[in-house]
Amino acid sequence: MPWDPDQLFLAAEDGAWYDASDLTTLWENSDLTTQVTADGDPVGAWEDKSGNGHTLLQATSANRPLYKTSGGLHWVEFDQVNDHMTVNFGANLTQPITSGCSVRGGTIGAWNYGYIWDSLSATDRHILIYHFQNTRTIFHAGTDIYGGDLAASTDFTFSTLADGTSSFLRIDRTETQTDGGTSEFDGLTLGVRYTFGTERYLKRAYSMTWVERAITDTELRSLETYNDNARGLVDSSLDGTNLFPFMPLIIPPPEIVGY
């Protein structure tokens, strides 16, 4: 059988897995009574496929993203105006925590903080910021890890590990490994900062996974290939044995606070 992220949860690990290609997990309303069936339907609930029940919700109809499909691809599309979804994990996820997602940012607009996802509050906070101040990408789990600036309206596969000094941010397999902090993760705010302001950069979400452990190299290779495929990228670059062909160690500049 083809590999999918369900393999990351075989020991009942906490975490979440969302896949827009599975319409049985998408609902038009937040009480999960009307199934998404067609391109353009609103998404008020996006069920977690990991078995942990961490369903993303949006109770306000005007703030719901849309299910979209084209050319065999499937995604949840955010309008960068008021669309977002949230889930409280209940018990915080604790490090090590691995995540992987395939997403597309939109246009940055007037703000400086282009949020893909955030936590639920200023504490126990994990963040992925794409196009920060038009200069860089940031993964934050207590301390910032910086990646390069990325083009707008372009798909990317992100992988992160929150594990203290062993933390990393990978963007299409180019890795920055340094201290990412020791924060726990209380829940997910998808598409905007936890304060629900204007810092909205997420346009498309194809597939997203978080798991409460450091996954193996083989599992990471499989997760990145799965996420590549979700955005329509046929991946033939990882058929060898070297998982990390590019691993530049970047010493981050002083942390920028205030986001």
C-alpha positions in Angstrom: 0.0 0.0 0.0 1.2 3.6 -0.6 2.6 5.3 2.4 0.5 7.9 4.1 0.8 9.9 7.4 -1.3 7.4 9.2 1.9 5.4 9.6 3.2 8.1 12.0 0.5 7.4 14.5 0.7 3.6 14.9 1.7 3.9 18.6 -1.2 6.2 19.3 1.0 9.3 19.2 -0.8 12.6 19.8 -0.9 15.0 16.9 -3.1 15.7 13.8 -3.3 15.0 10.1 -5.4 16.9 7.6 -5.7 16.0 3.9 -7.9 18.1 1.6 -8.1 15.2 -0.9 -10.3 13.2 1.5 -13.8 14.8 1.2 -15.1 12.5 3.9 -13.2 14.7 6.4 -14.6 18.1 5.1 -17.9 19.6 6.3 -19.7 22.7 5.2 -20.6 23.6 8.8 -18.9 23.3 12.2 -21.5 20.8 13.6 -20.5 18.3 10.9 -23.9 17.8 9.5 -23.5 18.8 5.8 -20.7 17.1 3.8 -18.5 19.0 1.4 -19.2 17.5 -2.1 -18.2 20.1 -4.7 -15.6 22.7 -5.7 -16.4 26.0 -4.0 -18.2 24.5 -1.0 -17.4 26.3 2.3 -15.4 24.4 4.9 -16.6 24.8 8.5 -15.0 21.6 9.8 -11.9 19.7 8.7 -11.6 16.4 10.5 -8.3 15.0 11.8 -7.3 11.7 10.2 -4.7 10.8 12.9 -7.3 9.3 15.2 -6.9 12.0 17.8 -10.1 13.9 17.1 -8.4 17.3 16.6 -11.0 18.7 14.2 -10.3 22.2 12.8 -13.5 24.3 13.1 -14.9 27.6 11.9 -18.3 28.4 13.3 -18.7 31.8 11.6 -19.9 31.3 8.0 -18.3 34.4 6.7 -14.9 33.2 8.0 -14.9 29.8 6.4 -12.4 28.9 3.7 -13.5 27.0 0.5 -12.8 23.5 -0.8 -11.2 23.7 -4.2 -10.2 21.1 -6.8 -8.6 21.4 -10.2 -6.4 19.1 -12.3 -6.7 16.2 -9.9 -5.5 18.4 -6.9 -7.5 19.2 -3.8 -7.0 22.0 -1.3 -8.7 24.3 1.2 -8.5 27.9 0.0 -8.3 30.9 2.3 -9.3 34.4 1.2 -6.6 36.3 3.2 -9.3 38.6 4.5 -11.2 36.8 7.3 -10.9 33.0 6.7 -9.2 30.9 9.3 -9.8 27.7 11.3 -8.8 26.6 14.9 -8.5 23.6 17.1 -7.6 23.2 20.7 -5.5 20.1 21.3 -6.7 19.8 24.9 -3.5 18.5 26.4 -0.5 20.5 24.9 1.8 18.7 22.5 5.2 18.5 24.1 8.6 18.4 22.3 9.8 16.7 20.3 7.1 17.6 17.7 7.5 17.0 14.0 5.3 18.8 11.4 5.0 18.6 7.6 2.7 20.5 5.3 2.3 21.5 1.6 0.8 25.0 1.3 0.7 28.0 -0.9 1.1 31.6 0.3 -0.8 34.4 -1.4 0.2 38.1 -1.5 1.8 39.7 1.5 -0.2 43.0 1.5 0.6 45.8 3.8 1.5 43.7 6.9 4.9 42.3 7.7 4.0 39.0 9.3 2.6 36.4 6.8 1.2 33.7 9.0 0.6 30.2 7.7 -0.2 28.8 11.1 0.1 29.8 14.8 -0.9 28.4 18.2 -4.0 29.5 20.1 -2.2 32.0 22.4 1.0 33.8 23.2 2.1 31.0 25.5 2.8 27.4 24.4 3.4 28.8 21.0 4.6 27.3 17.7 4.5 29.5 14.5 5.2 29.2 10.8 5.6 32.6 9.2 6.2 32.8 5.4 7.6 36.1 3.9 8.4 37.8 7.2 9.1 41.5 6.5 9.7 40.4 2.9 13.0 38.9 3.9 12.7 35.5 5.5 10.6 32.5 6.6 10.4 31.8 10.3 9.6 28.6 12.4 9.3 29.4 16.1 8.9 27.0 19.0 10.2 29.4 21.6 13.2 30.6 19.5 13.3 31.6 15.9 14.7 29.5 13.1 15.1 31.5 9.9 14.8 30.2 6.3 15.1 32.1 3.1 12.4 34.5 1.7 9.9 32.7 -0.6 8.0 33.8 -3.6 4.3 34.7 -3.3 1.6 32.5 -4.9 3.9 29.5 -5.0 3.6 26.0 -3.5 6.1 24.8 -1.0 6.6 21.8 1.2 7.6 22.6 4.8 8.9 20.3 7.5 9.8 21.3 11.0 11.1 19.6 14.1 10.7 21.3 17.5 13.3 19.6 19.7 15.4 22.2 21.5 18.9 22.5 20.0 18.1 19.7 17.5 15.2 21.7 15.9 15.0 22.4 12.2 13.1 24.1 9.4 13.1 22.5 6.0 11.8 24.2 2.9 11.6 21.9 -0.1 14.3 19.9 1.7 16.7 22.8 2.2 17.4 22.7 5.9 18.3 25.1 8.7 19.1 23.3 11.9 19.6 25.3 15.1 18.0 25.9 18.5 14.2 26.3 18.0 13.3 26.7 21.7 11.4 24.4 24.1 7.8 25.6 23.9 4.8 23.3 24.1 2.0 23.6 21.5 -1.5 24.2 22.7 -3.5 24.1 19.5 -3.7 25.4 15.9 -4.8 28.6 14.4 -4.7 28.0 10.6 -4.3 31.0 8.3 -3.7 33.9 10.6 -2.0 35.0 13.9 -3.8 33.8 17.0 -5.1 37.3 17.6 -7.1 37.0 14.3 -5.6 40.2 12.8 -4.7 41.1 9.3 -1.5 39.1 9.1 -2.9 36.5 6.7 -0.7 34.8 4.1 -2.1 31.3 3.7 -3.8 30.8 0.4 -4.0 27.0 -0.1 -3.6 24.1 2.3 -3.2 20.7 0.6 -2.0 18.5 3.5 -0.7 19.1 7.0 0.6 16.8 9.8 1.8 17.3 13.3 3.1 14.3 15.5 4.3 14.3 19.0 7.7 12.7 18.4 10.8 13.1 16.3 10.2 10.9 13.3 12.9 8.9 11.6 14.8 9.9 8.5 12.9 7.4 6.4 9.6 8.7 7.8 10.6 12.3 7.0 11.5 11.3 3.5 8.1 9.6 3.1 6.2 12.6 4.7 7.8 15.1 2.4 7.1 13.0 -0.7 3.5 12.6 0.4 3.2 16.4 0.8 4.9 17.0 -2.5 2.4 14.7 -4.2 -0.5 16.5 -2.6 0.5 19.7 -4.4 1.1 17.9 -7.7 4.9 17.7 -7.5 6.1 14.3 -8.6 9.2 13.7 -6.5 12.0 11.6 -7.9 14.8 13.4 -5.9 14.8 11.0 -2.9 15.3 7.6 -4.4 18.9 7.4 -3.1 20.2 7.0 0.5 21.2 10.6 1.3 18.2 12.2 2.9 19.9 15.5 3.5 21.8 16.5 0.3 21.7 20.2 1.4 22.1 21.0 5.1 23.5 24.5 5.5 23.9 25.6 9.1 22.6 29.1 9.3 23.4 31.1 12.4 20.3 33.3 12.9 20.5 37.0 13.4 19.2 38.4 16.7 15.7 37.4 17.3 13.0 39.8 16.1 10.3 40.2 18.8 6.9 41.6 18.6 5.0 39.2 16.4 
